[in-house]
Amino acid sequence: MTQTHFPTRQNTTIHFSHSAYQMANRFAARELDIQHFQTNTVEATRKRINETDVLVVSGFWRNALLSEAPRLRYVQSISAGYDQYDLDALRNHDVLLCNASGVNADAVSQHAISLTLALVRHLPSARDHQHQQHWRAMISDINQREDDLVGHTMLVVGLGAIGTRVARLARAFGMHTIGTKRNTTTHDGSCDEVHTPEALPNLLPRADFVVLCCPLTEATTDLIDSKTIVLMKPSAYLINVARGGCVEESALYNALSNSVIAGAGIDHFKEEPLPANSPFWALDNLVITPHSAGETRKYEDNVIDILLSNLQKLWAGSTDLNNLIV
């Protein structure tokens, strides 16, 4: 894309599209005198897409919007994931796409460690006992007690911005860390060991905690399934702060309900919200969070920082953008 294809600052209209995040309000607080508005539903987004030069969106994206958006030149995803976008269609419509990789890396990595600690320290059952006004007795069975993280092994699947931070936090707790990364030559030393993704079957039996931080791609779809779960230790835990599609859910349910693994902490499911009739709700060895790992009070402003940096480049005629996907 050349500068002639992108509108000037004065003629750029930014369309924020999200049901909950206060994108437009936070943008307006910067007093930049750039035209913008926000829609809060899929239908409202579709109705105003023809006014849009720049779309800032995540869950409301539909590939069909491209045929109704003659002015659209740049999509800024609010999230790091971009599996919902038809990349070929974006190229054909001469629309740039950037994701928000790194915008919530601190929050998601801390959430992964929080789920790990919640499981190993039995925090969910402690809260249940609080509501029941029950003071639990000390536990004689060593295998049933709380534990600490020192000396345990954490396998981080995907050493991107989030996975790298997870590994660093795990090492601070005295854990041995193993990571997978497509290009191991770019490893920054955050893990004690780093391997290519093909080594996963050999790494799973060594791990006490398996943390998914990988993007959802063809290679990672149902990465954790019945074949890989049986490679894990019976005492191991699975933590998913990646995408729900990275886990074959029936295999996970069977593993948890039959104690094939010790437990799991899951922030993403394939269908969200998780249906009320899902059998996952009733599992005592599962901690569920509602796709909230990346949420912080800074989220909107962090996305806007990426957006504005890229807009300045586009207005100057450059397409060397931060987090450019297509």
Protein Blocks (a to p, Z undefined) as FASTA:
>chain_A
ZZklpccfklpccddddfkbcfklmmmmnonopacdddfbfklmmmmmmmpfbdcdfklp
cfklmmmmmkbcbdcdfbfblklpcfklmmmnopacddfehklmmmmmmmmmmmmmmmmn
ommmmmmmmmnopacdddfblmlmccdfehpacddehjafklmmmmmmmmmnopacdddd
fblmlpghlambdcdfklmmmmmmmpmbdcdfbdcdfklgokbcfklmmmpcfkbccddf
bbfklpcfklmmmmmmnomafbdcdfbdfbdcddfklmklmpmkbccdehilmgcfklmm
mmmmmmmmmmmmmmnopabdghifZZ
